[in-house]
């Protein structure tokens, strides 16, 4: 396949639609009635879709949440009766079968304003400004003061008046109603910002993912105010401010310095949205023009090189787009074009079609309004509320499961509609 540029319709208004959460106005989000509908309610449709490593969740139009896929850490928030064999040596997993499901299950929450997912954790922002999280909690991302996995939605301790939840593989942040930000989880790379972390005992050296550098309940970031949007990557956090500035803290990529002090990124002034990934990140400016920075190992920044970029540079191989999403558990990226077409193009992740700067259109039968990316699967939300997923079907994260196949890195299986 030859290298080519995206052929997408230019747009003026741009927003990010991705897995790690979006700002919401709790005063206007639709709420649900007290009567819980059947999972097979005719016409049931989603308003948001998010993805973790091997699971997917959707916020429904009735302000509930339904999840499907892997449940080995309780990330579905509901029972998963299917046993998925967990014996593929390629992934180094040879343990007992893990639970999973390929049909959406109601998590049991009501009045959900927003949902976020990353790795094996899921969070939901409720209409009253509180947050519930569940699933993997090794690094404290659930925010309940422990490192114990939670199979059911659990209140994030002490968090109130949240207007946005953003979730990464090991940490989470919430934007507050007064424009402040509170973060929790692992802070090894400084991605929690300047929050107090207990000093290590003499002679003890922190290692990547060490829970000794985790904050297990939300801590407000001193000095960070007037925030209108917060975004979280694997080991980086950025905030857009009312002044138009973008400030970031943590580590952009492996060889970059790790710094908990928020630093203004001049090249992103006036950005309308941010997309943070594992080691590559982008900001969208007015008109849908992208500026990206990071490791760029496979040319994922679409700047025509494979040179690491410590500061944002124009993505000259990417025409203006309406939305952009970067996976926080792989190097995959997807973008949605503007206009009525709503086409989705994806690239990234060595070993797959669409590697680096090679772009491929997802064969969707609908115009996509939002996209979410896991490790080996992707999903798109249609304007009609339908959800279409593609990729690895072993864990059921696409809404279907191939019990005969071992987990693979297959990403380009045909999209299919998820049955709600």
C-alpha positions, 0 to 999 in steps of 0.5 A, spaced: 500 500 500 502 506 498 503 512 502 498 517 501 494 523 505 487 523 508 482 525 503 477 528 508 473 534 507 475 541 511 471 543 516 471 549 521 468 547 528 472 541 531 472 537 537 475 531 540 471 525 540 475 519 544 475 514 549 478 518 555 472 523 556 469 529 554 467 535 558 459 536 559 454 541 561 450 537 567 445 542 567 443 540 560 444 533 559 438 528 558 436 524 564 433 517 564 426 515 568 426 511 574 423 505 569 429 501 567 428 499 560 430 492 557 436 491 553 433 489 547 428 495 547 427 497 540 430 503 538 435 503 544 441 508 541 448 510 544 450 517 545 457 516 546 462 510 545 469 509 549 474 503 549 479 500 554 484 495 552 479 489 550 473 492 553 468 497 550 462 501 553 457 506 551 453 511 554 445 510 552 440 516 550 437 514 557 443 516 561 445 509 563 451 505 561 452 498 557 459 495 557 462 489 553 468 485 552 473 483 557 472 483 564 478 480 567 479 486 572 471 487 573 471 493 568 465 491 565 461 493 572 456 487 571 457 480 570 460 476 564 458 469 564 462 467 558 469 464 560 475 466 555 480 462 554 487 465 557 492 461 554 496 465 548 503 465 549 504 471 544 501 475 550 504 471 555 498 469 558 497 462 560 492 463 566 485 460 568 480 462 563 477 470 564 470 472 564 468 476 558 461 477 554 460 479 547 453 483 548 452 489 552 450 489 559 447 494 563 452 497 569 446 499 573 448 506 574 442 512 572 443 519 570 450 518 567 452 524 564 459 522 561 463 515 561 470 514 560 475 508 559 482 506 558 486 500 559 482 495 564 478 501 568 472 505 566 469 511 570 462 515 569 460 522 571 453 522 574 449 528 573 450 530 581 457 531 579 460 525 583 464 520 579 463 512 579 469 508 577 470 500 576 475 495 574 482 495 574 485 499 580 493 496 581 495 504 580 489 507 584 485 509 578 479 507 581 480 513 586 477 509 592 483 510 596 485 502 595 489 498 590 483 493 590 480 491 583 472 493 583 467 489 579 462 494 581 461 502 580 465 505 586 464 512 588 471 516 587 473 518 594 471 526 596 470 528 589 464 533 587 462 538 582 466 534 577 464 537 570 469 532 566 472 525 567 478 524 563 482 517 564 488 514 562 491 507 563 494 508 570 491 515 572 485 519 572 483 527 572 477 531 573 475 538 571 471 541 576 466 546 576 470 552 578 475 551 573 480 547 577 483 540 576 483 534 581 488 528 579 489 521 582 492 514 580 500 513 578 504 519 578 511 516 576 512 520 570 509 527 573 502 526 570 498 527 576 502 534 576 504 538 583 500 533 587 503 531 594 506 524 593 509 521 600 516 520 600 520 513 599 523 510 604 531 511 604 534 507 599 528 505 595 528 507 588 521 508 584 520 504 578 515 505 572 508 503 575 510 503 582 504 504 587 509 508 592 508 513 587 501 513 586 495 518 589 489 513 591 484 519 592 483 525 588 488 531 589 487 538 587 492 541 582 494 548 586 495 553 581 491 550 575 485 554 574 480 557 568 481 550 565 475 548 560 478 541 558 482 536 561 486 530 557 489 524 559 494 520 555 498 514 558 503 518 562 501 525 560 496 530 562 494 537 558 489 542 560 486 547 555 485 554 559 480 559 558 486 564 556 487 559 549 493 557 552 495 549 553 499 547 559 502 540 560 505 536 565 508 529 565 512 525 560 510 526 552 515 520 550 520 515 553 526 519 552 523 526 553 523 529 560 518 527 566 516 533 569 510 534 574 510 542 573 505 544 568 508 548 562 505 552 557 505 549 550 506 555 545 505 552 539 498 549 541 495 556 543 488 557 541 487 549 540 480 547 540 481 540 542 487 535 544 488 528 543 493 524 547 496 517 546 501 513 549 508 516 546 504 521 540 499 526 541 496 532 537 492 538 538 487 541 533 487 548 531 481 552 528 479 549 521 481 542 524 489 543 522 493 538 527 499 539 530 503 533 533 509 531 537 512 525 540 516 519 539 514 518 531 517 512 531 513 509 525 511 516 522 505 517 526 505 524 526 504 525 519 509 530 518 513 526 513 519 524 517 520 519 523 524 524 527 521 524 534 518 531 536 519 534 543 514 540 540 508 540 536 509 540 529 504 541 523 501 534 521 502 536 513 500 529 511 493 530 514 488 535 511 483 538 516 479 534 520 473 534 525 475 529 530 481 525 532 482 520 537 489 516 539 489 510 543 492 510 550 494 503 550 497 502 543 500 507 537 493 507 533 490 514 531 483 515 527 480 521 524 474 523 522 472 527 516 468 533 516 461 534 512 456 529 511 461 523 509 463 522 516 468 517 514 474 514 519 481 513 517 486 510 521 493 509 522 499 507 526 501 501 530 507 497 527 505 490 524 498 492 521 495 495 515 495 502 516 502 502 520 505 509 521 503 514 516 500 509 511 492 511 512 486 506 511 479 508 511 474 504 515 469 501 511 463 503 515 456 504 512 454 510 516 457 517 517 461 517 524 460 522 529 465 519 534 470 514 534 474 510 540 480 506 540 482 500 544 489 495 543 486 491 537 479 494 536 476 500 534 468 503 535 465 508 531 458 512 533 453 513 528 449 520 528 443 515 528 446 512 535 448 506 532 455 503 534 459 499 529 466 496 532 471 492 528 478 489 530 480 483 534 474 479 536 477 474 541 474 478 548 468 480 545 470 487 545 467 488 538 460 486 540 461 479 537 466 473 539 470 468 535 471 463 540 476 459 536 481 464 535 486 466 539 488 473 541 491 477 535 493 484 533 488 483 527 485 490 527 482 490 520 476 485 521 470 488 518 465 493 522 459 490 525 453 493 528 453 492 536 446 489 538 443 493 544 
